[in-house]
Amino acid sequence: MPALTLIAVVVATVLLAALALLQTLVAAGRPLGRFVWGGQHRVLPTRLRIGSAVSVVLYAAFAALLWSGAGLLPGGDTIFVDVALWVLCGYFVLGTVMNAISRSRAERATMTPACAVLALATLVIALGL
């Protein structure tokens, strides 16, 4: 595995774990809602708490996909993983744009760079650099 791919998967994993922690905290009712879901709620309403809990599961799936694409988990040489990595990269690019236009200053300041780093890391892994 190329060194840049290893760095990318480690950075992405740490960032996804941090985001999972944030989503777990807001799902549990902690007053950190300004960082997520448009930043309109200090404490998230139930429907957004459920969304945050689902996000934690998705982040774990994203990490598994990235690990697979990097060759650390089986299946990295399949068409499914190749396509899924590009879809995930697009998702993170879209997330970067959506967070950049958020009305929440806290969300723009934290989630925009987080999504940008995840997009770049996913790109590196997808390209096998």
N, C-alpha and C positions, 0 to 999 in steps of 0.2 A: 504494500500500500504506500502510495506517495506521501511524503511528510506533510504536504499542504492539505491533503485529504484528512489525515489524522488530526491535524490542528483544527480543521473545519468541523469535524465530527465532535471533538471535545468541546469547542466553543459553543456549538449548537446545543449539545447535550446540557451543558451548564446553564445556558440561557433558557432552554425549555424547562429545566428543573426550577429555575427562579420564577419563571412565569407560572408554572404549576403551583408553586408555593403561594404566589400572589392570588391566583384564582381560588385556591383552597381557603385562604384567609377571607376573601370577599364572600365566598359561598357560605362560610361559617358566620357571616354577619359583621365582620370587622369593618370599621369605617374607612375603607380604602377605595371606595367606589369611584373616586375622581380619576383613578388610573385606568379604569376599564369601562367598556360598554358605553362609550360616549361621555363618561364622566358626569352624568347628570344627577347621580344619586351618591350621597355620602355612604349610606348603607343601602345595599342593593335590595330591591323588592324580590319576592320569591321567584318569579319567572327568570330573572337575571341570575339569581343564585343557582338555579338549576342549570342555566347556560354555562355558568362558571364551572360547575361540577363536571359537565360534559366536556368543557375545554380541557380539564385536567386529563381526562381519558384520551382525548385527541392528541394532546402534547406527548403522551406516552407512545401513542401509535406513530406520531411523527418521528420521535426519537428512534423507535425500532426501525422505521423505514430508512432513516439516515444511516443507522448502524449497518443495516443490510446493504445499502448502496455503497458504503465504505468497505464492505467485505468483512465486517466484524460479526455479522449474523448471516445465516444461510439465505440464499435466494437473491443475492445481489447481482447475479449475472442473468436474471430473467427480464423479459420484456416488460412484465408488470412493474417491477421495481424501477426500471429505467423510465417508463412513462410516468409512474407515480412521483418520482423525484422531480420531473419537469413540471408536473401539475402542482406539487408542493412549492416549488420555486415561484411559480406564477401566483400562487395563493399568498406567499409572503411578500411578493412585490405589490400585489393589490392591497394587502394589509398595511404596507408602508404608506401607500398613497392615502388610504382611508384614515389612518391614524394621523397623518400629516394635516388633514383638513378637519380634524376633530375640533369641536368647540372647547373641549377641555384642554387647558394649558398643560396640566399634569400628564394627561394621556399623550399629547403631542410630544412632550419632552422625554417621556420614557418609552412609550410603545413604538413610536416612529423609528428611533434608532434600533430598538430590539428587533423589529421586523426587517429592517434593512440588513442587519448583521445576519439574521436567519436566512434571508434571501441569498446573500452572498455565500454563506456557508453551504447552503443547498446547491447553489450553482457550482461551487468547487467540487462538491461530492458527485453531482450529476456528470460533470465533465471528466471526473477521475484525475484531477490535477494533483 
